[in-house]
Amino acid sequence: MHLHILGICGTFMGGLALIARAAGHTVTGCDTGVYPPMSTQLEEQGIRLIEGFDASQVELKPDLYIVGNVVTRGNPLMEAILDRGLPYTSGPQWLGVEILQGQHVLAVAGTHGKTTTSSMLAWILEHAGMEPNFLIGGIASDLKVSARYQPSRTTFVIEADEYDTAFFDKRSKFVHYRPRTAVLNNLEFDHADIFPDLPAIETQFHHLVRTIPSEGRIIRPSVCEPLDRVLARGCWTPVETFGPGGQWQAVPDGHACDFQIKVNNAPVGTLHWDLTGEHNRMNALAALAAAEHLGVPPPQGIEALSAFKGVKRRMELRGTVNGIKVYDDFAHHPTAISTTLEGLRKQTGKQRILAVIEPRSNTMKLGSMAARLPAALQEADLVFCFGASSGKHALGWNPAQVLSPLGERASAYDDLDKLMDAVCLSAAPGDSILVMSNGSFAGIHQKLLDRLQP
């Protein structure tokens, strides 16, 4: 079957394209701004890429068009598909029907930590010899790729996003996945561009809960009021908890990054690793609990995580110049910014942290969480924010005004070169520069490393 994918260069749709190709389909795709590394990865698999959404692409005559959620009404190709009555579906629905049927699906949902927890879980199963299929929104160093599919394997780990499915299906993507094991990692307000409030997101999470079989398992933090409300609406599946007071707990064990794992208060092993932060401990517990549901004993899961090297763009050290470290992190929500900084602070002690942030997500641009930024950035010694109240890099709020509670520690720039000049002028040996954005940030990480060269 020939599949033509609209919006192929997004992380989810690009991964879906690789899975479709592995399933034996002929795959082509289109997007705007087709560029490496996704374009390279796709072309290496024999997937033809077309720049833009020109209506002439209907002449390719595929058997089915798969539509990503970046595609809207008014898109020339989509309008041609609709006018001619050509067959189309969404990416999540195609995946759910054509690939996930017959698989034991382990879905990782939540506002934060989906990519890291999914990667940890897939790595545990890989270490246990299960060779799981997976589709994850990032690349773990241990797994090498973001998506893999072998039809002979019947286990599938998927990062279960609550963002909407397509312009014609406003349900969350994850309702299409039908998991048997579901991690509900946490839940708070996000995606202000599609959800009016937290209760609207809670409704989508309950749609997911309704699809989990009674012989499945739900894994959730012991303390999370929004998830309490979700499950109070109805739950038909056994639930396990992790975190303080939960069935799965992590207890500090000497070294700052070591902790003892307990299940129902019984020690099952000690995890030795280099990852920092309470959020990573919680992610690890969730991954261990999910793997145990598939039969991986906790000691074996702990052994696997002790060798886990982390995920690209999650506190990834991009380089060190003149004693100055430059880190890259995907954090863009105030909660993620705060936990990322807290984790780095435990690692650096009293040495300075220079936080460089780009509030580019739709939620942050709208300003619904802007007021939370000063508190989220408290652990940073200096803050450099990229954005403006108007112009090319406009936000829906004034960054200088919002960050004013931080006083002289914070500054805002609408010119990237000026921001980098300010960061390099301020940086000194022993400092850590933490760049936080959910986009490429114009390659600022390498540019900073280059400018810091003596």
C-alpha positions as CSV (number, residue, x, y, z in Angstrom):
1,M,0.0,0.0,0.0
2,H,1.2,3.5,-0.8
3,L,0.8,6.0,2.1
4,H,1.4,9.7,1.7
5,I,1.9,11.5,5.0
6,L,1.1,15.1,5.5
7,G,3.3,16.8,8.1
8,I,5.9,14.0,8.0
9,C,8.8,15.9,9.6
10,G,7.3,16.2,13.1
11,T,8.6,13.8,15.7
12,F,5.5,11.7,15.9
13,M,4.7,11.6,12.1
14,G,8.3,11.0,11.2
15,G,8.4,8.1,13.6
16,L,5.1,6.8,12.2
17,A,6.6,7.0,8.7
18,L,9.5,4.8,9.7
19,I,7.1,2.3,11.3
20,A,4.9,2.2,8.2
21,R,8.0,1.6,6.0
22,A,9.1,-1.3,8.4
23,A,5.6,-2.7,8.0
24,G,6.1,-3.1,4.3
25,H,4.3,0.0,2.9
26,T,5.5,2.4,0.3
27,V,5.8,5.8,2.1
28,T,6.1,9.3,0.8
29,G,5.5,12.5,2.7
30,C,5.4,16.3,2.6
31,D,6.0,19.1,5.1
32,T,7.3,22.7,5.2
33,G,10.9,23.3,6.1
34,V,12.0,19.7,5.4
35,Y,15.5,19.6,7.0
36,P,17.9,17.2,8.9
37,P,18.1,15.2,11.0
38,M,14.5,13.9,10.4
39,S,14.7,14.4,6.6
40,T,18.0,12.5,6.5
41,Q,16.6,9.6,8.7
42,L,13.6,9.3,6.4
43,E,15.4,9.5,3.1
44,E,17.9,6.8,4.3
45,Q,14.8,4.5,4.6
46,G,13.8,5.2,1.0
47,I,11.0,7.7,1.9
48,R,10.6,10.4,-0.7
49,L,10.0,13.9,0.8
50,I,8.3,16.8,-0.9
51,E,8.6,20.4,0.3
52,G,5.2,22.1,1.0
53,F,1.6,21.1,0.6
54,D,0.9,21.8,-3.0
55,A,-2.4,20.3,-4.4
56,S,-0.5,18.7,-7.3
57,Q,0.6,15.9,-4.8
58,V,-2.8,14.2,-5.4
59,E,-1.2,13.1,-8.7
60,L,0.9,10.7,-6.6
61,K,-2.3,8.7,-6.3
62,P,-1.5,7.0,-2.9
63,D,-3.9,4.5,-1.5
64,L,-4.3,6.6,1.7
65,Y,-3.4,10.0,3.0
66,I,-2.3,10.1,6.6
67,V,-2.8,13.6,8.1
68,G,-0.8,15.1,10.9
69,N,-2.2,17.6,13.4
70,V,-0.2,20.5,11.9
71,V,-2.5,20.3,8.9
72,T,-5.5,22.7,9.0
73,R,-8.4,23.6,6.7
74,G,-7.2,25.8,3.9
75,N,-4.1,23.7,3.4
76,P,-4.0,23.4,-0.5
77,L,-3.3,19.6,-0.5
78,M,-5.9,18.9,2.2
79,E,-8.5,20.9,0.3
80,A,-7.8,18.9,-2.8
81,I,-8.2,15.7,-0.9
82,L,-11.5,16.8,0.5
83,D,-12.8,18.1,-2.8
84,R,-12.0,14.9,-4.6
85,G,-13.3,12.6,-1.8
86,L,-10.0,10.9,-1.5
87,P,-9.3,8.5,1.5
88,Y,-7.6,10.0,4.5
89,T,-7.1,9.3,8.2
90,S,-5.2,10.7,11.1
91,G,-1.7,9.4,12.2
92,P,-2.9,8.2,15.6
93,Q,-5.9,6.4,14.2
94,W,-3.9,4.6,11.5
95,L,-1.3,3.6,14.0
96,G,-3.9,2.3,16.4
97,V,-5.8,0.2,13.8
98,E,-2.9,-1.0,11.6
99,I,0.0,-1.4,14.0
100,L,-1.1,-1.6,17.6
101,Q,-3.8,-4.2,17.2
102,G,-2.5,-7.4,18.7
103,Q,0.4,-5.6,20.5
104,H,0.7,-5.3,24.3
105,V,0.8,-1.5,24.3
106,L,2.6,0.3,27.1
107,A,1.5,3.9,26.9
108,V,3.2,6.7,28.9
109,A,1.0,9.8,29.4
110,G,1.4,12.9,31.5
111,T,2.2,16.6,31.3
112,H,5.9,16.0,32.0
113,G,8.4,13.2,31.6
114,K,6.8,11.2,28.8
115,T,9.8,11.0,26.6
116,T,12.2,10.1,29.4
117,T,9.9,7.6,31.0
118,S,9.1,6.0,27.6
119,S,12.8,5.7,26.9
120,M,13.6,4.2,30.3
121,L,10.8,1.7,29.8
122,A,11.8,0.7,26.3
123,W,15.4,0.3,27.5
124,I,14.5,-1.9,30.4
125,L,12.5,-4.2,28.0
126,E,15.4,-4.1,25.5
127,H,17.9,-5.0,28.2
128,A,15.6,-7.9,29.2
129,G,15.8,-9.3,25.6
130,M,12.3,-8.4,24.6
131,E,13.3,-6.2,21.6
132,P,10.2,-4.0,22.0
133,N,8.6,-1.9,19.3
134,F,8.4,1.8,20.2
135,L,7.5,5.3,19.1
136,I,9.0,8.0,21.4
137,G,9.3,11.7,21.0
138,G,13.0,11.7,21.5
139,I,16.2,9.7,21.0
140,A,17.7,7.8,23.9
141,S,21.4,7.2,23.6
142,D,20.9,3.6,24.4
143,L,18.1,3.0,21.8
144,K,19.8,5.1,18.9
145,V,16.4,5.8,17.2
146,S,13.0,7.3,18.1
147,A,10.9,4.6,16.5
148,R,11.2,0.9,15.7
149,Y,8.9,-1.7,14.5
150,Q,9.4,-5.5,14.0
151,P,6.1,-7.2,13.1
152,S,7.2,-10.4,14.8
153,R,7.4,-8.6,18.2
154,T,4.2,-8.0,20.2
155,T,5.3,-5.4,22.7
156,F,4.9,-1.7,21.9
157,V,6.0,1.3,24.0
158,I,4.5,4.6,23.0
159,E,4.7,8.1,24.3
160,A,1.1,8.9,24.7
161,D,0.5,12.6,24.0
162,E,-2.7,14.4,25.1
163,Y,-2.4,16.9,22.2
164,D,-5.3,16.7,19.7
165,T,-5.3,14.1,16.9
166,A,-6.2,16.1,13.8
167,F,-8.2,19.0,12.6
168,F,-11.1,16.6,12.1
169,D,-10.6,14.7,15.4
170,K,-10.2,16.9,18.5
171,R,-9.7,14.0,20.9
172,S,-6.3,13.5,22.4
173,K,-4.0,11.2,20.4
174,F,-3.8,8.7,23.1
175,V,-7.4,7.6,22.9
176,H,-6.4,5.6,19.8
177,Y,-3.7,3.5,21.4
178,R,-5.8,1.1,23.6
179,P,-3.0,0.3,26.1
180,R,-2.9,-2.6,28.5
181,T,-0.3,-0.9,30.6
182,A,-0.8,2.8,31.2
183,V,1.6,5.2,33.0
184,L,-0.2,8.4,34.1
185,N,3.0,10.2,35.1
186,N,1.4,13.5,36.3
187,L,-1.2,16.0,35.2
188,E,-1.4,19.7,35.2
189,F,-2.6,22.5,32.8
190,D,-0.8,22.8,29.5
191,H,-1.6,23.2,25.8
192,A,-3.6,26.4,26.3
193,D,-4.0,26.7,22.6
194,I,-6.4,23.7,22.5
195,F,-7.6,23.2,26.1
196,P,-9.6,26.0,27.9
197,D,-8.7,24.6,31.4
198,L,-7.4,21.7,33.4
199,P,-10.8,20.0,33.7
200,A,-10.9,19.7,29.9
201,I,-7.6,17.8,30.0
202,E,-8.9,15.6,32.8
203,T,-11.8,14.6,30.6
204,Q,-9.4,13.5,27.9
205,F,-7.4,11.5,30.4
206,H,-10.6,9.8,31.6
207,H,-11.3,8.9,27.9
208,L,-7.9,7.1,28.0
209,V,-8.8,5.4,31.3
210,R,-12.0,4.0,29.8
211,T,-10.0,2.1,27.2
212,I,-7.7,0.2,29.6
213,P,-8.9,-3.4,30.1
214,S,-9.7,-4.8,33.6
215,E,-6.7,-7.2,33.2
216,G,-4.4,-4.2,32.5
217,R,-2.7,-1.9,34.9
218,I,-2.6,1.8,35.6
219,I,0.5,3.2,37.2
220,R,0.3,6.7,38.7
221,P,2.0,8.9,41.3
222,S,0.8,8.5,44.9
223,V,0.1,12.3,45.1
224,C,-1.6,14.1,42.2
225,E,-5.0,15.7,42.8
226,P,-5.9,16.0,39.1
227,L,-5.4,12.3,38.6
228,D,-7.4,11.6,41.7
229,R,-10.3,13.4,40.0
230,V,-9.8,11.5,36.8
231,L,-9.9,8.1,38.4
232,A,-12.9,9.2,40.6
233,R,-14.9,9.4,37.5
234,G,-14.6,5.7,37.1
235,C,-11.8,3.2,37.0
236,W,-12.0,-0.5,35.9
237,T,-8.4,-1.4,36.0
238,P,-6.0,-2.3,38.9
239,V,-3.9,0.7,40.0
240,E,-0.3,0.8,41.3
241,T,1.2,4.0,42.8
242,F,4.7,5.3,42.9
243,G,6.4,8.1,44.9
244,P,6.1,9.1,48.6
245,G,3.7,6.7,50.4
246,G,3.2,4.7,47.2
247,Q,3.8,1.0,46.4
248,W,7.0,1.9,44.5
249,Q,9.4,4.2,46.4
250,A,12.9,5.6,45.9
251,V,14.9,6.1,49.1
252,P,18.3,8.0,49.1
253,D,21.2,5.7,49.5
254,G,24.4,7.5,50.2
255,H,25.6,9.1,47.0
256,A,23.5,12.0,45.7
257,C,22.4,10.1,42.6
258,D,21.9,6.6,44.2
259,F,18.7,5.4,45.8
260,Q,17.2,2.2,47.1
261,I,14.1,0.9,45.4
262,K,11.4,-0.5,47.6
263,V,8.2,-2.3,46.4
264,N,5.5,-2.5,49.1
265,N,8.2,-1.4,51.6
266,A,10.5,-4.3,50.7
267,P,14.0,-3.4,49.3
268,V,14.5,-4.8,45.8
269,G,17.8,-3.2,44.8
270,T,19.8,0.0,44.6
271,L,19.9,2.1,41.5
272,H,23.3,3.7,40.7
273,W,23.2,6.3,37.9
274,D,24.2,9.9,37.0
275,L,20.8,11.4,36.3
276,T,19.7,14.1,38.7
277,G,16.5,15.4,40.1
278,E,13.4,14.2,41.8
279,H,11.5,14.1,38.5
280,N,14.0,11.4,37.2
281,R,13.5,9.3,40.3
282,M,9.8,9.4,39.7
283,N,10.2,8.6,36.0
284,A,12.4,5.6,37.0
285,L,9.8,4.2,39.4
286,A,7.1,4.5,36.8
287,A,9.2,2.7,34.2
288,L,10.1,-0.1,36.6
289,A,6.5,-0.6,37.6
290,A,5.4,-0.8,34.0
291,A,8.1,-3.2,33.1
292,E,7.2,-5.4,36.0
293,H,3.7,-5.7,34.6
294,L,5.2,-7.3,31.6
295,G,7.2,-9.7,33.7
296,V,10.6,-8.0,34.2
297,P,11.6,-8.5,37.8
298,P,12.5,-5.2,39.6
299,P,16.2,-6.2,40.2
300,Q,16.6,-6.8,36.4
301,G,14.9,-3.4,35.7
302,I,17.2,-1.7,38.1
303,E,20.2,-3.2,36.5
304,A,19.0,-1.9,33.1
305,L,18.5,1.6,34.4
306,S,21.9,1.7,36.1
307,A,23.3,1.6,32.5
308,F,20.8,4.1,31.1
309,K,22.6,7.0,29.5
310,G,19.7,9.4,29.2
311,V,17.8,11.1,26.4
312,K,19.0,13.7,23.9
313,R,17.8,17.2,24.9
314,R,17.1,16.2,28.5
315,M,19.9,17.7,30.5
316,E,22.2,16.8,27.6
317,L,25.8,18.2,28.0
318,R,26.5,19.7,24.6
319,G,30.1,20.7,25.4
320,T,32.6,22.3,27.7
321,V,34.7,25.3,26.8
322,N,37.2,27.0,29.2
323,G,35.5,25.3,32.2
324,I,32.0,26.5,31.1
325,K,29.5,23.7,30.5
326,V,26.6,24.2,28.0
327,Y,23.5,22.0,28.6
328,D,20.5,21.5,26.4
329,D,17.1,20.7,27.8
330,F,13.6,20.4,26.4
331,A,12.0,22.2,29.4
332,H,9.4,24.8,28.4
333,H,6.6,24.5,31.0
334,P,7.2,26.3,34.3
335,T,7.1,23.0,36.3
336,A,9.7,21.4,34.0
337,I,11.9,24.5,34.1
338,S,11.8,24.4,37.9
339,T,12.6,20.7,38.3
340,T,15.3,20.9,35.7
341,L,17.0,23.7,37.5
342,E,16.6,22.0,40.8
343,G,18.3,18.9,39.5
344,L,21.2,20.9,38.0
345,R,21.6,22.9,41.3
346,K,22.1,19.6,43.2
347,Q,24.8,18.7,40.8
348,T,26.6,22.1,40.7
349,G,26.3,23.1,44.3
350,K,27.2,26.8,44.7
351,Q,28.6,27.2,41.2
352,R,26.6,29.6,39.0
353,I,23.8,28.6,36.7
354,L,23.0,30.8,33.7
355,A,19.5,29.9,32.4
356,V,18.8,30.8,28.8
357,I,15.1,30.3,27.9
358,E,13.0,30.5,24.8
359,P,9.2,30.4,25.7
360,R,8.2,29.2,22.2
361,S,5.5,26.6,23.0
362,N,1.9,27.7,22.2
363,T,1.0,27.7,25.9
364,M,3.9,29.9,26.8
365,K,3.4,32.3,23.9
366,L,-0.2,32.8,25.0
367,G,1.1,33.9,28.4
368,S,-1.3,31.7,30.5
369,M,1.7,30.6,32.6
370,A,4.0,33.5,32.2
371,A,3.4,34.7,35.8
372,R,4.9,31.4,37.1
373,L,8.2,31.9,35.4
374,P,10.0,34.0,38.1
375,A,9.3,31.4,40.7
376,A,10.3,28.6,38.3
377,L,13.6,30.3,37.6
378,Q,14.6,30.9,41.3
379,E,17.5,28.5,41.2
380,A,19.2,30.3,38.3
381,D,21.9,32.9,39.1
382,L,21.3,34.7,35.8
383,V,18.4,34.5,33.4
384,F,18.4,35.4,29.7
385,C,15.0,35.3,27.9
386,F,14.6,35.3,24.2
387,G,11.4,37.0,23.0
388,A,9.6,40.3,22.9
389,S,6.2,41.9,23.4
390,S,6.0,42.7,19.7
391,G,7.7,42.0,16.4
392,K,9.1,38.8,14.8
393,H,9.7,37.0,18.1
394,A,6.5,38.3,19.7
395,L,5.1,36.7,22.8
396,G,1.6,37.5,24.1
397,W,3.3,39.2,27.1
398,N,6.2,41.4,28.0
399,P,9.2,39.2,29.1
400,A,11.1,42.1,30.8
401,Q,8.0,43.0,32.8
402,V,7.1,39.4,33.7
403,L,10.7,38.6,34.9
404,S,11.1,41.9,36.8
405,P,10.6,40.1,40.2
406,L,14.1,38.6,39.5
407,G,15.6,42.1,39.4
408,E,19.0,42.4,37.8
409,R,19.4,38.7,37.5
410,A,17.1,38.6,34.5
411,S,17.2,40.2,31.1
412,A,15.2,39.9,27.9
413,Y,16.3,40.1,24.2
414,D,14.6,40.0,20.8
415,D,17.9,39.7,19.0
416,L,19.6,36.4,19.3
417,D,23.1,37.7,18.6
418,K,22.7,40.3,21.4
419,L,21.5,37.6,23.8
420,M,24.5,35.4,23.0
421,D,26.9,38.3,23.5
422,A,25.4,39.0,26.9
423,V,25.6,35.3,27.9
424,C,29.2,35.0,26.8
425,L,30.2,38.3,28.5
426,S,28.7,37.0,31.8
427,A,29.9,33.5,31.7
428,A,33.0,32.5,33.7
429,P,34.9,29.2,34.3
430,G,32.9,26.9,36.5
431,D,29.6,28.2,35.3
432,S,26.8,26.0,33.8
433,I,24.8,27.5,30.9
434,L,21.4,25.7,30.8
435,V,19.5,26.3,27.5
436,M,15.8,25.5,27.8
437,S,13.5,25.4,24.7
438,N,11.1,22.9,23.0
439,G,12.6,24.0,19.6
440,S,16.0,24.1,18.0
441,F,16.5,27.7,19.3
442,A,18.4,28.4,16.1
443,G,21.3,26.2,17.1
444,I,22.2,28.4,20.0
445,H,24.0,25.7,21.9
446,Q,26.8,25.2,19.4
447,K,26.9,28.9,18.7
448,L,27.6,29.6,22.4
449,L,30.3,27.0,22.5
450,D,31.9,28.5,19.4
451,R,31.8,32.0,20.9
452,L,33.2,30.9,24.2
453,Q,36.3,29.6,22.6
454,P,39.4,31.5,23.9
